[in-house]
Amino acid sequence: MAEFIKLRLVTNRRGGTSLVYEGRAYKLRYTGKRVKNWGCSKDKKGCKGGVTTNLDVTA
């Protein structure tokens, strides 16, 4: 049986789209032809985490 990962797309305070995964928020950093790279929204506080998705999201 396939395991489903819980991702949520939310509107942030500035009207953009953020991805929430395991309680952490990620900002859209790069959009390629097939993938989107999301970086930790707390990057200025030392967070270097990121998520790569192939979701069809317009941001």
C-alpha positions in Angstrom: 0.0 0.0 0.0 1.3 3.5 -0.9 2.2 5.9 1.9 0.8 9.4 1.5 2.8 12.3 2.6 0.8 15.2 4.0 1.7 18.5 2.3 -0.3 21.6 2.6 -0.2 24.7 0.4 -1.1 27.9 2.3 -1.2 31.5 1.5 1.4 33.5 3.4 1.1 37.0 4.9 2.4 38.6 1.7 -0.1 36.7 -0.5 2.4 34.2 -1.9 2.2 30.4 -1.5 4.1 28.4 1.1 4.4 24.7 1.5 3.9 23.2 5.0 5.4 19.8 5.7 5.8 18.3 9.1 5.1 21.6 10.8 7.7 23.6 8.9 7.0 26.2 6.3 8.9 26.5 3.0 9.0 29.3 0.5 9.1 28.7 -3.3 12.7 29.3 -4.4 12.9 27.9 -7.9 10.4 26.7 -10.6 11.8 24.4 -13.3 10.1 22.6 -16.1 9.2 19.6 -13.9 10.1 20.4 -10.3 9.7 23.2 -7.8 12.3 23.8 -5.1 11.2 25.1 -1.8 13.5 26.5 0.9 13.0 26.8 4.6 11.2 30.1 5.5 13.4 30.6 8.5 16.6 30.7 6.3 17.8 33.9 7.9 17.8 32.1 11.2 20.1 29.4 10.0 17.6 26.9 8.6 19.1 25.3 5.5 16.4 22.7 4.8 14.6 22.3 1.6 12.0 20.3 -0.3 11.7 19.4 -4.0 8.3 18.6 -5.4 6.8 17.9 -8.8 3.5 19.5 -7.8 1.5 21.5 -10.4 1.4 24.7 -8.4 1.2 28.3 -9.6 2.8 30.7 -7.2 
